[in-house]
Amino acid sequence: MKKNKKSRQRKPQKFSFILSISLLLIVGYFVISLINVHAQIKERKKEAQELDAKYEEQLAENKELSRIIEGGDKQEYIERIAREKLGYVMPGERVYYNITPNN
């Protein structure tokens, strides 16, 4: 009968070891998943901030365009866009660019 008791005692120890390893693996999986989700949330917050900035920029541009349409300042707007975005200059005008590094 002593042999039976010893063999019965060892089985629960093996079961306990396997259960411990299984629980450790499950907890590890959830920790890694949590870290991954946290990184995704951080990335989405950054994207949301960038979109908010673009939205505010677009609102400012829309306000400027509405002001130009209502005020009849179309010629000034066309000149500004031609200079800033297209690089045009008036006839006889010279444009100088500052190429020195800003220290």
C-alpha positions in Angstrom: 0.0 0.0 0.0 2.9 2.4 0.5 3.8 2.2 -3.1 0.3 3.2 -4.2 0.4 6.2 -1.9 3.7 7.4 -3.4 2.6 7.0 -6.9 -0.6 8.8 -6.2 1.3 11.7 -4.7 3.5 12.1 -7.7 0.6 12.5 -10.2 -0.8 15.5 -8.5 2.6 17.1 -8.5 3.0 16.6 -12.2 -0.5 17.9 -12.7 0.3 20.9 -10.6 3.5 21.6 -12.6 1.6 21.4 -15.9 -1.2 23.6 -14.5 1.4 26.2 -13.3 3.1 26.3 -16.7 -0.2 26.6 -18.5 -1.3 29.5 -16.3 2.0 31.2 -16.8 1.7 30.9 -20.6 -1.9 32.2 -20.5 -0.9 35.2 -18.3 2.1 35.9 -20.6 -0.2 35.8 -23.7 -2.6 38.3 -22.0 0.3 40.6 -21.0 1.7 40.6 -24.5 -1.8 41.3 -25.9 -2.3 44.2 -23.5 1.0 45.7 -24.5 0.0 45.4 -28.2 -3.3 47.0 -27.6 -1.7 49.9 -25.7 0.7 50.5 -28.6 -2.3 50.6 -31.0 -4.2 53.0 -28.8 -1.1 55.3 -28.7 -0.8 55.2 -32.5 -4.5 56.0 -33.0 -4.3 58.9 -30.6 -1.4 60.3 -32.6 -3.4 59.9 -35.9 -6.4 61.6 -34.3 -4.2 64.6 -33.3 -2.8 64.9 -36.8 -6.3 64.8 -38.3 -7.5 67.4 -35.8 -4.6 69.7 -36.9 -5.5 69.1 -40.6 -9.1 69.9 -39.8 -8.2 73.2 -38.1 -6.0 74.1 -41.0 -8.8 73.4 -43.5 -11.3 75.5 -41.4 -8.8 78.4 -41.5 -8.4 78.0 -45.3 -12.2 77.9 -45.7 -12.7 81.0 -43.6 -10.0 82.8 -45.7 -11.7 81.7 -49.0 -15.1 82.8 -47.7 -13.7 86.2 -46.8 -12.2 86.6 -50.2 -15.4 85.6 -52.0 -17.5 88.0 -49.9 -15.0 90.9 -50.0 -14.2 90.8 -53.6 -10.4 90.5 -53.0 -10.0 87.9 -55.7 -7.1 89.5 -57.5 -5.0 89.7 -54.3 -5.8 86.1 -53.5 -4.8 84.9 -57.1 -1.5 86.8 -56.8 -0.8 85.3 -53.4 -1.5 81.8 -54.6 0.6 82.4 -57.7 3.5 83.6 -55.6 3.4 81.1 -52.8 2.4 77.8 -54.5 3.4 78.3 -58.1 6.5 80.5 -57.7 5.4 83.2 -60.1 6.7 86.8 -60.0 5.5 90.1 -61.5 7.2 91.3 -64.6 10.4 93.1 -63.7 10.3 91.9 -60.1 13.3 90.1 -58.6 12.9 87.5 -55.9 15.7 86.9 -53.4 15.9 83.7 -51.3 17.7 83.6 -48.0 19.9 80.5 -48.1 21.9 81.1 -45.0 21.4 78.5 -42.3 19.4 79.7 -39.2 21.6 79.4 -36.1 
